[in-house]
Amino acid sequence: MELIHVIVAGSAVLMASIGAYGVASSRNLVRQLLSVEVMFNAVILLLLVMLSSQPSLATLLTIVLISVVTGEIVVVVALLISMYRATRSLTSEPLQEAMV
């Protein structure tokens, strides 16, 4: 692997770690959503580095993954709006209380 691949892979791992910390440390569902998106972007970046020797496959996979993430964002935002209408709050505490 070239040095640039190692640097990009390391930054993808760092992005995934930052996203995981954001999900674990925040009670706000919007912040958690943004942290999950950072982790998705880290995975896409890591896959691009792994497939850099096959540019057409990397492009196709990136388009598919971005489409899936976009669909996921739409569903999660709809759930957040529904939850806000029901509870007038965007914290994850009501979700934890409902699971107990």
Backbone as CSV, one residue per row, in Angstrom:
resi,resn,N_x,N_y,N_z,CA_x,CA_y,CA_z,C_x,C_y,C_z
1,MET,0.840,-1.192,0.000,0.000,0.000,0.000,0.876,1.242,0.000
2,GLU,0.416,2.223,-0.672,1.134,3.485,-0.705,0.886,4.264,0.577
3,LEU,1.698,5.243,0.799,1.585,6.057,2.011,0.254,6.800,2.059
4,ILE,-0.233,7.273,0.929,-1.497,8.007,0.914,-2.651,7.101,1.318
5,HIS,-2.585,5.823,0.941,-3.635,4.884,1.337,-3.635,4.668,2.848
6,VAL,-2.453,4.594,3.419,-2.351,4.419,4.872,-2.885,5.649,5.594
7,ILE,-2.577,6.818,5.093,-3.050,8.054,5.723,-4.569,8.159,5.633
8,VAL,-5.121,7.861,4.475,-6.578,7.941,4.297,-7.280,6.882,5.140
9,ALA,-6.729,5.668,5.204,-7.320,4.616,6.031,-7.266,5.000,7.511
10,GLY,-6.179,5.600,7.924,-6.072,6.062,9.311,-7.068,7.157,9.625
11,SER,-7.287,8.051,8.685,-8.269,9.108,8.927,-9.684,8.538,8.935
12,ALA,-9.944,7.487,8.156,-11.256,6.840,8.186,-11.495,6.182,9.538
13,VAL,-10.474,5.552,10.086,-10.605,4.947,11.416,-10.820,6.034,12.468
14,LEU,-10.121,7.146,12.343,-10.310,8.263,13.269,-11.728,8.824,13.166
15,MET,-12.243,8.956,11.946,-13.622,9.432,11.760,-14.622,8.473,12.399
16,ALA,-14.408,7.178,12.232,-15.309,6.190,12.832,-15.257,6.270,14.356
17,SER,-14.081,6.503,14.905,-13.949,6.634,16.356,-14.660,7.881,16.874
18,ILE,-14.531,8.974,16.146,-15.222,10.208,16.531,-16.731,10.010,16.471
19,GLY,-17.214,9.328,15.446,-18.642,9.043,15.340,-19.141,8.153,16.464
20,ALA,-18.360,7.134,16.813,-18.751,6.243,17.905,-18.785,6.988,19.233
21,TYR,-17.822,7.870,19.448,-17.836,8.680,20.666,-19.062,9.593,20.702
22,GLY,-19.403,10.172,19.561,-20.574,11.049,19.506,-21.865,10.325,19.805
23,VAL,-21.995,9.091,19.328,-23.199,8.304,19.608,-23.259,7.937,21.084
24,ALA,-22.119,7.543,21.640,-22.103,7.080,23.029,-22.247,8.203,24.038
25,SER,-21.775,9.393,23.716,-21.740,10.458,24.713,-22.935,11.401,24.665
26,SER,-23.704,11.376,23.606,-24.776,12.358,23.457,-26.135,11.729,23.737
27,ARG,-27.017,12.502,24.349,-28.396,12.076,24.571,-29.344,12.678,23.531
28,ASN,-28.856,13.645,22.785,-29.665,14.300,21.771,-29.700,13.424,20.523
29,LEU,-30.890,13.106,20.053,-31.020,12.195,18.918,-30.488,12.781,17.622
30,VAL,-30.553,14.085,17.457,-30.014,14.703,16.238,-28.492,14.583,16.224
31,ARG,-27.866,14.802,17.360,-26.410,14.630,17.439,-26.020,13.179,17.203
32,GLN,-26.802,12.264,17.728,-26.526,10.851,17.499,-26.661,10.509,16.013
33,LEU,-27.668,11.074,15.364,-27.851,10.847,13.929,-26.646,11.365,13.150
34,LEU,-26.182,12.549,13.481,-25.013,13.101,12.784,-23.771,12.253,13.033
35,SER,-23.640,11.721,14.241,-22.497,10.860,14.541,-22.549,9.560,13.755
36,VAL,-23.731,9.002,13.591,-23.877,7.792,12.780,-23.538,8.092,11.324
37,GLU,-23.911,9.257,10.843,-23.575,9.632,9.467,-22.071,9.781,9.288
38,VAL,-21.386,10.297,10.309,-19.926,10.385,10.244,-19.328,8.984,10.155
39,MET,-19.896,8.041,10.902,-19.394,6.666,10.828,-19.660,6.044,9.455
40,PHE,-20.830,6.312,8.859,-21.111,5.819,7.517,-20.121,6.388,6.512
41,ASN,-19.826,7.663,6.628,-18.867,8.280,5.714,-17.472,7.688,5.893
42,ALA,-17.118,7.334,7.121,-15.826,6.695,7.361,-15.766,5.328,6.677
43,VAL,-16.858,4.593,6.729,-16.895,3.288,6.061,-16.772,3.456,4.545
44,ILE,-17.472,4.435,3.998,-17.373,4.690,2.556,-15.942,5.063,2.175
45,LEU,-15.303,5.900,2.971,-13.922,6.290,2.697,-12.990,5.090,2.769
46,LEU,-13.194,4.226,3.750,-12.355,3.045,3.882,-12.555,2.085,2.708
47,LEU,-13.792,1.930,2.264,-14.046,1.073,1.100,-13.422,1.641,-0.167
48,LEU,-13.431,2.959,-0.290,-12.786,3.566,-1.455,-11.283,3.308,-1.464
49,VAL,-10.675,3.349,-0.298,-9.241,3.070,-0.225,-8.978,1.617,-0.582
50,MET,-9.817,0.721,-0.092,-9.612,-0.699,-0.366,-9.816,-1.029,-1.840
51,LEU,-10.712,-0.304,-2.498,-11.005,-0.583,-3.907,-10.331,0.403,-4.857
52,SER,-9.290,1.066,-4.419,-8.653,2.081,-5.258,-7.990,1.472,-6.491
53,SER,-7.698,0.182,-6.462,-7.088,-0.442,-7.636,-8.121,-0.737,-8.723
54,GLN,-9.419,-0.702,-8.366,-10.495,-0.946,-9.328,-11.438,0.260,-9.333
55,PRO,-11.119,1.296,-10.081,-11.884,2.542,-9.996,-13.354,2.414,-10.378
56,SER,-13.677,1.586,-11.362,-15.082,1.487,-11.762,-15.919,0.817,-10.689
57,LEU,-15.372,-0.206,-10.036,-16.085,-0.868,-8.945,-16.216,0.063,-7.745
58,ALA,-15.173,0.832,-7.469,-15.229,1.779,-6.360,-16.291,2.850,-6.596
59,THR,-16.391,3.331,-7.817,-17.399,4.344,-8.148,-18.800,3.781,-7.997
60,LEU,-19.020,2.584,-8.516,-20.336,1.952,-8.431,-20.734,1.703,-6.979
61,LEU,-19.814,1.162,-6.193,-20.110,0.890,-4.792,-20.369,2.177,-4.020
62,THR,-19.644,3.221,-4.310,-19.853,4.498,-3.633,-21.227,5.075,-3.946
63,ILE,-21.642,4.994,-5.192,-22.972,5.496,-5.574,-24.062,4.711,-4.852
64,VAL,-23.905,3.388,-4.784,-24.898,2.557,-4.089,-24.936,2.892,-2.603
65,LEU,-23.769,3.010,-1.977,-23.726,3.298,-0.543,-24.287,4.679,-0.219
66,ILE,-23.994,5.661,-1.027,-24.533,7.000,-0.782,-26.045,6.994,-0.950
67,SER,-26.558,6.217,-1.896,-28.010,6.100,-2.062,-28.654,5.449,-0.837
68,VAL,-28.033,4.407,-0.315,-28.565,3.735,0.881,-28.540,4.674,2.082
69,VAL,-27.454,5.394,2.260,-27.350,6.326,3.385,-28.381,7.444,3.250
70,THR,-28.622,7.914,2.043,-29.629,8.951,1.833,-31.015,8.447,2.205
71,GLY,-31.341,7.234,1.810,-32.621,6.647,2.199,-32.733,6.471,3.696
72,GLU,-31.643,6.095,4.327,-31.629,5.947,5.785,-31.855,7.288,6.474
73,ILE,-31.277,8.337,5.945,-31.462,9.674,6.534,-32.928,10.080,6.469
74,VAL,-33.568,9.812,5.347,-34.981,10.179,5.184,-35.839,9.454,6.212
75,VAL,-35.603,8.179,6.400,-36.399,7.401,7.358,-36.149,7.879,8.785
76,VAL,-34.901,8.107,9.143,-34.586,8.515,10.511,-35.117,9.913,10.801
77,VAL,-35.031,10.820,9.853,-35.574,12.167,10.079,-37.088,12.109,10.242
78,ALA,-37.755,11.251,9.476,-39.202,11.082,9.644,-39.527,10.536,11.035
79,LEU,-38.722,9.593,11.519,-38.932,9.070,12.872,-38.669,10.136,13.933
80,LEU,-37.646,10.967,13.715,-37.360,12.038,14.669,-38.500,13.047,14.723
81,ILE,-39.052,13.396,13.579,-40.182,14.331,13.552,-41.378,13.726,14.264
82,SER,-41.642,12.451,14.034,-42.752,11.772,14.701,-42.546,11.717,16.211
83,MET,-41.310,11.434,16.619,-41.031,11.382,18.053,-41.157,12.758,18.691
84,TYR,-40.694,13.782,17.989,-40.794,15.128,18.543,-42.253,15.544,18.700
85,ARG,-43.082,15.186,17.740,-44.509,15.519,17.845,-45.158,14.803,19.021
86,ALA,-44.727,13.585,19.303,-45.336,12.808,20.383,-44.827,13.221,21.760
87,THR,-43.532,13.524,21.878,-42.955,13.774,23.203,-42.504,15.209,23.425
88,ARG,-42.442,16.031,22.373,-41.928,17.405,22.457,-40.497,17.447,22.991
89,SER,-39.734,16.409,22.679,-38.354,16.327,23.119,-37.561,15.496,22.113
90,LEU,-36.280,15.783,21.979,-35.428,15.001,21.099,-34.295,14.331,21.864
91,THR,-34.548,13.954,23.113,-33.547,13.209,23.871,-33.863,11.729,23.777
92,SER,-32.870,10.911,24.058,-33.065,9.464,23.959,-33.587,8.865,25.261
93,GLU,-33.794,9.666,26.285,-34.282,9.140,27.571,-35.663,8.516,27.470
94,PRO,-36.653,9.094,26.775,-37.936,8.398,26.671,-37.827,7.041,25.978
95,LEU,-36.900,6.893,25.076,-36.709,5.613,24.414,-36.153,4.583,25.385
96,GLN,-35.248,4.993,26.267,-34.691,4.077,27.251,-35.750,3.682,28.276
97,GLU,-36.615,4.621,28.677,-37.653,4.310,29.624,-38.690,3.365,29.024
98,ALA,-38.969,3.484,27.736,-39.959,2.627,27.096,-39.433,1.195,26.949
99,MET,-38.124,1.026,26.890,-37.552,-0.299,26.708,-37.491,-1.082,28.017
100,VAL,-37.574,-0.423,29.152,-37.458,-1.112,30.447,-38.741,-1.765,30.839
